[in-house]
Every structure is written in structure tokens, then in C-alpha cells.
């Protein structure tokens, strides 16, 4: 059935539940993340190109879409399990926590910080609560904010999918409601609170925190769930849904352009990504190199920060398009190699253990 995202396109023997089009999107996501970090370390000096590469930061939101879609897909696939909620939390925890804890230990050792000075950040990061504290959100693991956001959504996901079942419109309505509430009420309150805090965060750090925090990212996950149910039904958005999406997009764009406040236009960015995800999955797009990267995207994400730093330090140049291209190729290749090793030594044994606890095919 064309566009039926509830049926795998082509299956690997060791991971029979993977959807190739989602792995492709994961691959694009991690390439975007590597691109933005490489361009920050080694700018090309070509303004328009650097701006394009900077857009790679939205690769994280692309991954959030894929994550939400995958969770819905696997939840429906596993209907009939005796303990679905327990199994969901076990699978998600064992998928995320061991590698993240390893990354905490690795990056903490590299930082040469003392336990006495960093115990709060270590405790918050280890418990996945660092995403709610400006002083801890990226204090230990570079890019660790996205892991906190992921785990926050995992906490709510079973409640949502049990409550909404196969209805898609509640996800869309909730996404819009959370966007309105956070963008126009909660964000202002947090901005005022943090600006007057005795901790003394800089204005730039506060703005970054308000962008990274879970309530600002939550609509992306909800849209991902909406997309899953839309594609599973092999449908286009209804006229009512088109009206909602169009008004949301237009208002976000207009508010961002008129005010000059980037956070008001953030919804327009992830609505554009949602359209791209819809088209990619509906077309069952496949591209083997990106799918290979996508299958190892989590380990690549955690390791590429360190690998990029090593590569950038050892390159004879630190600026220019040629230098950036070499750094991108080396960072991506080495990160992929490290990720394959991590998969063999750590992830594969954990997956086998997970299957013993919950049944086959952990997502």
C-alpha cells in the first residue's frame, strides 16, 4: 500500500522492525548535527554557506520527529503484550541510559573537573534531569540537552498513546496548545525568573536554555506522533487539519519576521521539517549510506564532539571550505567507526539482554 508507514519497507535480519526511510532521516539528522558543529569549529568564511551549515542544528528536531514516529510504530506493532508500559520503559531506558552514562564518565574525565565542584551536574545528568537546569543542561556531555528532552518525552508517551489511541487530531491540538502556552506565557515567566536569579546567568545562556528546554521541544514530538497516525492511515491532512497547520505556520512566520524574535519563528522551522518527514516516509525513500549512518546515529552523536575536537586540533588549517570538507569527512568516518565498535561491544549485548526481559525486537 503506497505511503503505508505501518509496514516495513525492507528488513534487516538482525533488526526486523527498522524502517529504512526512518534510518535515512536519522542519517540526515546526524549529518546536519556534525555539519553545524564542524562549521562552528572551522568556518568556511563564505557567509551564505556558513548560514546553510548552521541550519544543521535542526537535525536534532529531525531526530525528535523520527523518535516519536518510531515509538508510535513500535507501540502499535507490539499490541497484545502483557505489560506494554513496563516493557516500553525498559526498552527506552536500556537503549539510552548505558551509553549516556558512559559518555558522562568519558567527558567528565576529559574535563579534569573535580567531583566536589561538579557533583550537582553529575547527579542531574545521570538522572536525566539536567535539561531543566541552566547550569547543568550541557555541563558534562556536549549536546546532552537532547537526551534530557528525549527522556522527558518518554515519561509521557505511554499516557498519551493510551489516552489518544489511534486518533491523530489530539496530538496536533495538544502540540498547538503547548506551543501557545510556552511561547507566550511560560517562556516570559522563566525569562523573568532566570534574569533576576542570584545564580547570574548571562542573557545569551538564558536564551539558549529557553530554546533547549523540553516544553519548547515538546510540540515536535507531538507532531511526530501526528505524522505517524496520518501515514499509518495512508491519508493527507483533513481540511480542518490543513487549516490548523496553515494558520500555525503563517502566524509563526509572521510573528518571527515582525518581531525579529527567533523563538517566535521556531514553529515554522519544525513545521517545515514535518512536511519533509511526511514526504520522505510516504515515498519510502532509501539511500544506503545515510541509512548506515542512521542505524548508528545515537553513538555517533555522543562521540562526534570529542572526535571533531581531535580532528580540528590536528588539521594544519582552521578555516576555509577545503578544511571544513576534510574535517567533515574525517569526523563522520571516524565517528561511524567508533559507533560500530560501540554497537558490537556495548549495544548488541544490551539489546540481547533487553530481548530477554521484554521480548524480541527492541526499538
Secondary structure, DSSP 8 states (H G I E B T S, - for coil): -TT-TTS-SS--SS-TT--HHHHHHHHHHHHHHHHHHHHHHS--S-HHHHHHHHGGGGHHHHHHHHHHHHHHHHHHHTTT-TTHHHHHHHHHHHHHHHHHHHHHHHHHHHHT--HHHHHHHHHHHHTT-GGG-TTTTTSSSTTTHHHHHHHHHHHHHHHHHHHHTT--HHHHHHHHHHHHHIIIIIHHHHHHHHHT-TT---HHHHHHHHHHSHHHHHHHHHHHHHHHHHHHTT----HHHHHHHHHHHHHHHHHHHHH--GGGGHHHHHHHHHHHHHHHHHTT---HHHHHHHHTHHHHHHHHHHHHHHHHHHSS-SSSHHHHHHHHHHHHHHHHHHHHHHIIIIIHHHHHHHHHHH-S---
